[in-house]
C-alpha cells in the first residue's frame, strides 16, 4: 500500500511505501522535485505513520511479525543509522 502526502510548503512529499522489501513498510520523505527517498522510520516491520499538521512530529503505529502494534511518537527527521 502506498500513501502520499505533500508538505504544507509544497517543497517535499511524505510517502509510506515498501521500497526495501515487500514485507516491510516505512515512511519516507522525497523532494518535491523528485530524487532519492529518505527513510524516516528505522525498525524492520510495518509502519503506519502519520505526520502531524505542523510537520514537527510523526505518529507511528509499528508492528512486526512477533510483536503486536504499538504507537510511537518521534521527531520528524531522518533517523541516523547506527555506525553512520
QUIMOCOR-V482912 format. One line per field, one symbol per residue. ss: DSSP state (A for helix, B for strand, O for the rest). phi: phi as a letter, one per 30 degrees, with the letter a starting at -180 (. if undefined). A space follows every 10 residues. Layout:
BEGIN
ss->???
phi->???
END
This chain:
BEGIN
ss->OOBBBBOOOO OBBBBBBOOO OOOOBBBBBB BOOOOOOBBO OOOOOBBBBB BOOOOOBBBB BBBBOOBBBB BBBBBOOOOO OOOO
phi->.cbbbddedi dabcbcacdd adcbbbcbbb eddjjddcdc ccedkccccb ddedicbbcb ccbbecbdeb cbbbddaddd deic
END
